[in-house]
Amino acid sequence: ARDAQGAEYWYLQMVRDAGKPDVPAHNSLLSAWAKCTDAIRADHWLQRMPACSLQPDETSYNTTLDAHARCTDGEGVEQQFAALRGNSKGFEAVERWPSAITYAILMRPWAYQGQSGQVERLWQEMLSIGIKPQACNMWALLQSFAEAKPPRSQAAARRYQQWVEEGGETDRHVSRALR
C-alpha cells in the first residue's frame, strides 16, 4: 500500500487506456504519496488536477495537507493550509473545506509535540467559523494534553467531559487517548 511509484504507474496506465481520469482515482494517487510522506509529489499531483479537467475536492485538499503533516511541524502545516485555502477559492466542490478533518490534520503535529495551546487555538478557530469539533479533533486535544510536559490529565478530563456534554461522540481513537 506504500508503493506510491507503483500507484503512479497504474494511474498513468489507466489514463492511457481509459482516457480521462476521475477525482477518486486521482485522490488515491495523492493518498499514496501522503502515506510515503512525499509532500512534494502530493503537491505536484494536486497541481495537475485542473490540467486533467479535474476539480479538487475536500479529500484532495485534506490528503495533500496530510502529506505535509506527516513530514513537517505545526507551523509548516499551517503555512501549507493557508496556501491550499487560497488555491481552493472559487471551487464549488470544496464548499465544505475546511472541515473537522482538516482541522484534525492541522492539530496533529501540535498534538504530538504536546502543544495543547496550539491545539486549543485551532479548536477555537474551528468553532469561530462554524465547524463542530468531531472525535478526530478531541483525539488531538487529548493527545496534546498527554504529550505535554508534565502531562495535563485534569485538563484533558475536564475538556473531554465538556465535549461529551455538548454532544461529542467518542470513537476508538478518543478511547485510546483517554487511557
Backbone bond lengths (Angstrom), bond angles and torsions (degrees), N, CA, C in turn:
res aa  C-N    CA-C-N  psi(-1)  N-CA   C-N-CA  omega(-1)  CA-C   N-CA-C  phi
1 A - - - 1.462 - - 1.523 111.16 -
2 R 1.324 117.67 -16.25 1.459 120.22 -178.72 1.529 111.90 -101.52
3 D 1.310 116.55 22.44 1.455 121.34 178.97 1.524 108.92 -95.33
4 A 1.317 116.40 78.27 1.456 120.87 -176.18 1.530 111.63 -66.47
5 Q 1.317 117.45 -34.87 1.464 119.13 178.33 1.526 110.22 -64.74
6 G 1.327 115.86 -39.09 1.463 119.85 175.93 1.523 111.29 -65.33
7 A 1.321 116.73 -41.22 1.463 120.59 177.44 1.526 110.31 -61.86
8 E 1.320 115.44 -41.18 1.468 119.59 178.85 1.529 110.65 -64.21
9 Y 1.323 116.36 -42.63 1.461 120.72 178.19 1.527 110.84 -58.12
10 W 1.335 117.30 -49.95 1.461 120.93 -177.86 1.524 111.95 -68.29
11 Y 1.311 116.73 -32.92 1.461 120.32 175.55 1.529 109.56 -62.33
12 L 1.317 116.54 -47.61 1.463 120.29 -179.67 1.531 111.42 -65.45
13 Q 1.339 117.07 -34.96 1.466 120.69 175.34 1.526 110.38 -63.53
14 M 1.336 116.46 -42.01 1.457 121.46 179.28 1.534 109.88 -61.93
15 V 1.322 116.40 -44.52 1.462 120.48 179.78 1.528 109.88 -62.65
16 R 1.300 116.17 -43.14 1.473 120.39 179.96 1.533 110.91 -62.60
17 D 1.344 116.54 -44.40 1.466 120.60 -174.27 1.529 113.76 -83.36
18 A 1.315 116.75 -35.98 1.462 119.74 -173.04 1.519 113.27 -105.40
19 G 1.302 117.51 -10.98 1.464 119.46 -178.61 1.507 111.69 96.00
20 K 1.303 115.25 -135.49 1.465 121.86 -174.44 1.537 111.87 -62.07
21 P 1.339 116.57 130.55 1.475 119.70 176.81 1.533 109.87 -75.55
22 D 1.315 115.62 167.59 1.460 119.41 175.28 1.524 109.58 -115.71
23 V 1.321 115.89 167.78 1.468 121.16 -175.98 1.533 111.70 -63.03
24 P 1.351 120.02 -45.15 1.479 117.94 178.75 1.525 113.59 -58.38
25 A 1.322 117.83 -40.08 1.473 120.04 178.50 1.523 110.18 -65.39
26 H 1.309 116.29 -41.41 1.461 120.37 179.21 1.532 110.17 -65.11
27 N 1.333 116.96 -40.92 1.464 120.53 178.37 1.529 111.56 -64.42
28 S 1.320 116.89 -32.90 1.468 119.85 175.95 1.518 110.71 -63.25
29 L 1.311 115.83 -37.63 1.460 120.26 177.41 1.532 110.04 -67.23
30 L 1.328 116.86 -43.33 1.472 120.29 176.20 1.527 110.09 -57.84
31 S 1.324 116.26 -42.77 1.462 121.14 -179.47 1.526 111.75 -63.22
32 A 1.312 116.42 -39.94 1.473 119.67 178.94 1.523 110.27 -60.63
33 W 1.337 116.83 -43.62 1.467 119.27 179.38 1.526 111.34 -70.02
34 A 1.329 117.61 -34.93 1.470 120.24 177.30 1.525 110.26 -63.03
35 K 1.319 116.87 -44.07 1.470 120.56 -179.07 1.518 111.66 -66.08
36 C 1.313 116.76 -23.79 1.476 121.00 175.82 1.525 111.59 -89.67
37 T 1.311 116.63 6.39 1.469 124.34 -178.35 1.530 112.17 54.13
38 D 1.323 116.20 39.89 1.459 121.08 177.81 1.526 108.74 -110.97
39 A 1.319 115.10 84.68 1.464 120.85 -177.57 1.526 111.49 -66.79
40 I 1.313 117.68 -30.20 1.468 120.66 -179.66 1.527 110.45 -64.03
41 R 1.335 117.00 -45.11 1.470 120.37 179.03 1.528 110.62 -69.57
42 A 1.323 117.68 -37.71 1.469 119.98 176.93 1.527 109.51 -61.60
43 D 1.331 117.02 -44.86 1.470 120.67 177.18 1.534 110.56 -59.85
44 H 1.314 115.52 -43.90 1.472 120.75 -179.54 1.529 110.51 -56.15
45 W 1.330 116.63 -49.01 1.459 120.32 -176.80 1.525 112.04 -72.57
46 L 1.321 118.23 -31.41 1.464 120.05 174.41 1.532 109.40 -64.21
47 Q 1.323 116.31 -43.99 1.464 120.84 -178.99 1.533 112.24 -66.40
48 R 1.310 117.43 -23.66 1.472 120.92 179.34 1.520 113.17 -80.27
49 M 1.328 117.65 -14.08 1.466 119.75 -175.20 1.533 112.72 -56.82
50 P 1.333 120.17 -49.94 1.471 118.43 179.88 1.539 113.17 -59.69
51 A 1.336 117.46 -35.33 1.461 120.68 178.43 1.529 111.51 -65.75
52 C 1.335 116.02 -23.00 1.466 121.55 177.47 1.532 111.29 -94.50
53 S 1.328 115.82 11.82 1.474 122.49 -176.61 1.525 111.75 60.15
54 L 1.323 115.56 34.67 1.461 121.34 177.52 1.522 109.07 -112.63
55 Q 1.301 115.21 138.79 1.458 120.81 178.21 1.525 108.49 -100.05
56 P 1.344 118.03 117.48 1.466 119.33 177.97 1.530 110.53 -56.99
57 D 1.325 115.49 143.23 1.459 120.23 177.88 1.528 109.48 -116.96
58 E 1.313 116.08 -173.16 1.466 121.51 -179.55 1.525 110.81 -55.01
59 T 1.323 116.89 -42.67 1.461 120.98 -179.65 1.524 110.85 -64.72
60 S 1.319 117.13 -39.60 1.469 120.60 179.07 1.525 110.65 -59.12
61 Y 1.327 115.81 -49.52 1.460 120.08 -178.27 1.527 111.86 -68.78
62 N 1.337 117.13 -43.41 1.467 119.01 179.79 1.523 111.80 -64.26
63 T 1.318 116.97 -38.63 1.465 120.06 -179.41 1.523 111.02 -66.99
64 T 1.324 116.49 -40.80 1.463 119.92 177.51 1.524 110.27 -66.36
65 L 1.316 116.95 -41.02 1.468 120.44 176.92 1.528 110.42 -63.13
66 D 1.329 116.84 -38.10 1.467 121.27 177.98 1.525 110.66 -62.31
67 A 1.319 117.46 -37.07 1.473 120.32 177.21 1.522 109.75 -58.81
68 H 1.311 116.51 -41.35 1.464 120.35 179.04 1.532 111.00 -70.44
69 A 1.330 117.01 -38.90 1.465 120.51 -179.48 1.527 111.75 -63.96
70 R 1.312 116.73 -26.94 1.465 120.87 -179.39 1.525 112.69 -78.54
71 C 1.342 117.31 -15.04 1.472 117.48 -174.56 1.523 114.31 -134.47
72 T 1.315 118.15 12.43 1.455 119.41 176.86 1.526 109.99 -143.84
73 D 1.313 116.27 -179.92 1.457 120.62 -178.91 1.530 110.73 -92.08
74 G 1.328 115.72 -179.88 1.453 121.41 -177.57 1.516 113.67 -58.08
75 E 1.325 116.85 -42.23 1.463 120.02 179.66 1.529 111.17 -63.36
76 G 1.316 116.08 -42.29 1.465 120.06 179.35 1.522 112.04 -63.47
77 V 1.321 116.40 -39.85 1.462 120.25 179.41 1.532 109.91 -67.06
78 E 1.313 116.64 -40.10 1.465 119.09 179.17 1.533 111.11 -66.95
79 Q 1.320 117.69 -35.30 1.467 120.22 175.69 1.528 110.54 -64.60
80 Q 1.320 116.31 -42.32 1.467 120.15 178.52 1.525 110.39 -65.82
81 F 1.320 117.02 -38.10 1.466 121.40 177.24 1.528 109.76 -59.37
82 A 1.312 116.86 -46.23 1.468 120.60 179.65 1.529 110.26 -60.62
83 A 1.321 117.42 -42.06 1.462 121.00 179.01 1.528 111.07 -65.08
84 L 1.327 116.84 -45.03 1.462 120.32 179.48 1.523 111.15 -65.14
85 R 1.300 115.60 -38.50 1.465 119.60 -179.54 1.524 110.13 -64.16
86 G 1.308 116.54 -39.27 1.454 120.08 175.14 1.521 112.07 -63.48
87 N 1.337 116.82 -37.74 1.468 121.48 179.81 1.515 112.76 -72.98
88 S 1.342 117.51 -24.09 1.465 120.20 -175.07 1.523 112.55 -84.45
89 K 1.311 118.64 -7.49 1.468 121.46 -179.68 1.529 109.59 -59.35
90 G 1.308 115.45 133.99 1.455 120.55 176.70 1.515 114.63 89.70
91 F 1.315 119.22 -7.93 1.459 120.29 177.98 1.525 108.85 -88.17
92 E 1.316 117.26 120.41 1.458 121.42 -179.15 1.530 112.05 -64.75
93 A 1.313 117.38 -34.69 1.464 121.23 -174.58 1.519 113.09 -70.16
94 V 1.321 117.17 -12.90 1.456 118.55 -177.11 1.532 112.29 -109.55
95 E 1.322 115.95 29.73 1.464 119.86 176.11 1.517 111.72 -54.48
96 R 1.321 116.06 -36.66 1.462 120.80 -176.79 1.521 112.95 -86.57
97 W 1.300 117.29 12.85 1.462 120.02 -178.29 1.508 109.05 -112.05
98 P 1.294 119.00 129.12 1.461 127.79 6.76 1.529 111.98 -78.13
99 S 1.315 114.21 163.10 1.459 122.56 -179.04 1.531 109.14 -128.51
100 A 1.316 116.15 -178.96 1.468 120.56 175.75 1.530 110.26 -60.06
101 I 1.324 116.73 -35.48 1.468 120.06 178.75 1.525 110.07 -66.21
102 T 1.328 116.86 -41.13 1.463 121.00 177.18 1.526 110.00 -56.55
103 Y 1.324 115.50 -46.40 1.465 119.37 -178.72 1.529 111.59 -68.55
104 A 1.315 118.03 -32.05 1.472 119.59 175.68 1.531 109.83 -63.86
105 I 1.337 116.84 -39.48 1.462 120.52 177.55 1.529 109.76 -64.22
106 L 1.327 116.96 -42.74 1.464 121.00 177.92 1.525 111.85 -63.01
107 M 1.321 116.53 -37.23 1.463 121.82 -176.94 1.527 113.34 -74.52
108 R 1.319 117.35 -29.80 1.469 121.64 -171.35 1.523 114.95 -54.10
109 P 1.344 120.62 -50.66 1.474 118.13 179.98 1.531 112.17 -61.35
110 W 1.336 116.30 -39.23 1.469 119.48 178.23 1.532 110.11 -65.15
111 A 1.319 116.40 -39.47 1.476 120.34 -178.73 1.525 110.70 -61.78
112 Y 1.326 117.02 -46.11 1.461 120.26 -179.64 1.530 112.43 -66.96
113 Q 1.322 116.74 -21.44 1.468 120.42 176.64 1.530 111.99 -89.54
114 G 1.329 117.37 -1.05 1.457 120.55 -179.33 1.519 113.48 73.20
115 Q 1.308 116.71 21.23 1.461 122.50 -177.71 1.535 110.07 -90.03
116 S 1.326 116.02 71.11 1.466 120.01 -176.09 1.525 112.14 -62.87
117 G 1.319 118.21 -30.07 1.465 120.71 177.38 1.521 111.79 -62.04
118 Q 1.327 116.71 -39.57 1.465 120.92 178.57 1.531 110.83 -69.83
119 V 1.329 115.80 -39.59 1.469 119.71 178.38 1.529 109.33 -65.41
120 E 1.327 116.67 -42.59 1.477 121.28 177.23 1.529 110.32 -60.66
121 R 1.324 117.81 -41.47 1.461 121.68 179.03 1.522 110.55 -59.84
122 L 1.333 116.56 -45.49 1.460 120.40 178.94 1.532 110.93 -66.65
123 W 1.328 116.97 -36.10 1.471 121.70 176.99 1.532 109.01 -59.16
124 Q 1.330 115.96 -47.83 1.465 120.73 -179.09 1.533 111.00 -66.13
125 E 1.315 117.07 -38.15 1.471 120.84 177.12 1.520 110.26 -61.28
126 M 1.315 115.80 -42.98 1.450 122.06 178.96 1.534 110.16 -59.32
127 L 1.326 115.75 -48.21 1.465 120.11 178.83 1.529 111.16 -61.10
128 S 1.325 116.88 -39.87 1.466 120.65 -175.90 1.526 112.86 -65.94
129 I 1.332 117.47 -22.37 1.465 119.34 177.72 1.528 111.91 -104.43
130 G 1.330 115.80 12.50 1.457 120.37 172.39 1.512 116.34 86.18
131 I 1.317 117.59 19.61 1.463 120.49 178.14 1.522 108.48 -98.28
132 K 1.327 116.30 123.64 1.459 121.57 179.40 1.530 109.70 -80.30
133 P 1.340 117.09 125.29 1.470 119.76 178.40 1.529 112.10 -60.01
134 Q 1.306 114.62 136.91 1.466 122.35 179.12 1.530 109.52 -109.15
135 A 1.316 115.87 -177.77 1.467 120.98 -179.39 1.528 111.51 -58.83
136 C 1.327 117.22 -36.40 1.476 119.70 -179.59 1.528 111.21 -62.85
137 N 1.322 117.11 -32.48 1.461 120.83 178.05 1.529 111.14 -76.04
138 M 1.325 116.23 -38.85 1.467 119.71 176.70 1.520 109.96 -63.89
139 W 1.340 117.23 -39.74 1.463 119.45 176.78 1.527 109.74 -55.66
140 A 1.337 117.21 -46.92 1.470 120.60 -177.54 1.522 110.78 -61.87
141 L 1.315 116.70 -41.51 1.465 120.16 179.63 1.526 110.58 -64.85
142 L 1.330 116.67 -47.16 1.470 120.28 178.81 1.527 111.20 -62.61
143 Q 1.317 116.98 -40.40 1.469 120.91 178.90 1.522 110.49 -62.84
144 S 1.331 116.85 -40.09 1.467 119.71 179.75 1.528 111.05 -64.94
145 F 1.322 117.06 -37.50 1.465 120.21 176.99 1.529 110.60 -67.34
146 A 1.323 116.86 -38.69 1.467 121.11 -179.93 1.532 111.77 -68.41
147 E 1.334 116.59 -35.58 1.466 120.85 -178.02 1.527 113.18 -84.64
148 A 1.324 117.25 -11.13 1.474 120.87 -179.28 1.527 109.53 -62.45
149 K 1.305 116.11 152.28 1.474 122.00 177.52 1.521 108.48 -113.70
150 P 1.310 119.92 108.46 1.469 128.59 -6.91 1.530 110.82 -75.71
151 P 1.337 117.09 161.95 1.466 120.97 178.83 1.534 110.80 -56.91
152 R 1.309 116.13 147.19 1.465 122.36 -176.09 1.529 109.71 -112.39
153 S 1.333 116.38 67.70 1.465 121.00 -174.45 1.526 113.23 -66.37
154 Q 1.316 118.50 -36.53 1.467 119.81 179.90 1.525 110.91 -68.00
155 A 1.309 116.71 -41.04 1.466 120.33 177.10 1.525 110.04 -62.96
156 A 1.332 116.81 -40.46 1.467 121.19 178.96 1.525 110.17 -62.09
157 A 1.312 117.17 -46.67 1.464 120.97 -179.58 1.523 110.90 -61.95
158 R 1.317 116.36 -43.33 1.465 121.02 -179.26 1.533 110.65 -62.88
159 R 1.333 116.83 -47.70 1.468 120.00 -178.56 1.524 111.53 -67.04
160 Y 1.328 117.56 -37.07 1.462 120.58 178.09 1.531 110.01 -64.27
161 Q 1.318 117.84 -46.54 1.471 120.93 179.78 1.522 110.82 -60.67
162 Q 1.320 116.63 -42.51 1.464 120.99 179.02 1.530 110.38 -61.78
163 W 1.307 116.92 -44.36 1.459 121.79 -179.30 1.525 111.04 -62.77
164 V 1.337 117.33 -43.47 1.468 121.13 178.99 1.534 109.97 -64.35
165 E 1.323 117.12 -41.99 1.465 120.73 178.30 1.531 111.63 -61.77
166 E 1.324 116.56 -28.51 1.461 121.33 178.82 1.529 112.62 -87.22
167 G 1.329 116.63 6.48 1.460 121.17 175.75 1.511 115.60 102.02
168 G 1.336 117.95 6.66 1.461 120.58 178.65 1.519 111.21 -65.54
169 E 1.327 116.35 141.51 1.464 121.57 -179.72 1.523 110.06 -112.54
170 T 1.313 115.26 126.85 1.457 122.74 -178.09 1.525 110.72 -74.61
171 D 1.324 115.90 140.78 1.462 121.44 171.96 1.532 108.50 -121.15
172 R 1.315 116.92 -174.07 1.468 120.57 -175.91 1.529 111.58 -65.36
173 H 1.333 118.17 -31.92 1.461 120.57 -179.89 1.526 110.79 -69.11
174 V 1.324 116.31 -42.22 1.460 120.83 177.67 1.524 109.56 -65.27
175 S 1.331 116.84 -43.65 1.474 120.24 178.51 1.522 111.17 -58.06
176 R 1.322 116.51 -42.38 1.462 121.38 179.96 1.533 110.31 -65.86
177 A 1.333 117.07 -38.74 1.464 120.43 -179.31 1.536 111.54 -69.64
178 L 1.327 116.15 -24.66 1.469 119.75 -179.52 1.522 112.18 -75.97
179 R 1.301 118.50 -15.70 1.481 121.28 -176.80 1.491 112.02 -73.25
